[in-house]
């Protein structure tokens, strides 16, 4: 699951269940948090397009901030890396905390325990997306590479085994050698290549060769294997190995 960062803000009201799992409740309740948020809701500057589901979806990681707001102030704070999952028709935020504390200034580093937020009648949980505070934070997985999907917006992904890094129709990504689109593109590129192609491989296995001209380079020490054919540059003749000895192919001169 790759890391995604974006210029579009994701923001919603959050609620905590009895197991301290946080689920998202949309943008409508933000109007009760503060006057600026209420005005943004009224002017439609914040709407359903700013939910985490619409901004990120379920197939990526992102950086989040949870603030418990009371009378316009933050009384509890958590920042971390998360992703969405759905359970019983509710969308939950799976949390991997990085820092927590009273607010963004009074924090401690703890990546093991999720903050236990206490939902009170006079407070609100505001969950919003954020950016990594350093490039190091983008290296969330082993064998990660940092790139970008927008100008000045860092993005990272993990390079999978038996793959290369490249770009097909979208962003820079890890492309598996088994990716059919990748294989087809390589095949098309080779088929359209009209100049000389030199393969310096010791052995090439193919099921069928179709070519208007077959050029066999001269050799003086070919491998003695069944079915091998070579051009003897000393005797100026084609020879093949029948399993026991080399035999010379007989030529007929054109009249």
Protein Blocks (a to p, Z undefined) as FASTA:
>chain_A
ZZdddfbdcdddddddfkopacdebjklmmmmpmklmmmmmnomacfklpmklmnommbc
cdddddddeehiafbdcddddddddeehiacdddddfbdcjblmlccddfkbccdddddf
kbccdddddddfbfklmmmbghiacddfbehiacdddddehiadddfklccddddfklmk
lmmmmmmmmmmpmbdcddfbfbdcdfbdcdfbdcddddfbdcddehiacddfklopaddd
ehjaccdddddddZZ
